[in-house]
Amino acid sequence: MQLLQALREATGPLHRRLDDAVSEQPIESPSGYSRFLSMHAEILPAVEGWLLRSSEFASLPDSRARLRTDALRRDLKTLNLPIPATRDVSFLNDESSVAGICYVLEGSRLGAAYLCALLGKSDASLPTAFLRHGAGRSHWKTFLGWLTEQECSGSAVERAVFSARQVFDSYLKALLEQDNNRMRVFGTS
Ligand code: HEM
């Protein structure tokens, strides 16, 4: 699985940075959880909106059933959180790789399942429509099956890696800026 291997190698360090950054605040706390959901809400709607216009995305099994923007917005509403303005995702264009982008989004479900289990073991009473979205539907497995059918020429792998890194970078920036803004307003992160 050349494409998967390349994506894993190229984004592993970014995933670790993001995981560390998210984990700086306990996910079981209302503030840590809000921070996590708001980070997703700055990116996911714009990226999913772009994917919906792509015929390549439509070839992914159950493509529409994978969209999590509505579930995310439901959780934000339950927590009385504003829907943040979406970040600039202008790196998404004709040259962007659906495979690279979906790798990041679909992979984030694996982390979501882990976080959901953490919440389940805590006393936290937090809405989990986003984290639970697609549970039991083998989305990761069918995504990997689809990925093996995608073009894996040198330039296709390069585009996939570039797009995946850009998505991870956007998440990291969203989290960092949220923390900086909170620091400015409340004098604490
Ligand atoms: C505290 C936050 C997070 C934790 C604890 C976490 C944890 C995990 C775990 C446990 C896995 C599964 C590893 C395995 O089964 O081999 C995983 C996979 C993955 N996560 Fe995360 N994750 C977090 C956030 C995110 C976010 C926000 C994204 C993307 C936006 C993301 C993207 C991915 C990707 C792409 C994979 C697939 C790796 C692969 O198997 O190729 N994760 N994560």
Boltz pocket constraint, residues with backbone or C-beta under 6 A from the ligand:
constraints:
  - pocket:
      binder: B
      contacts: [[A, 4], [A, 8], [A, 15], [A, 18], [A, 19], [A, 20], [A, 22], [A, 23], [A, 103], [A, 104], [A, 105], [A, 106], [A, 107], [A, 108], [A, 109], [A, 110], [A, 111], [A, 112], [A, 114], [A, 115], [A, 167], [A, 168], [A, 171]]
      max_distance: 6.0
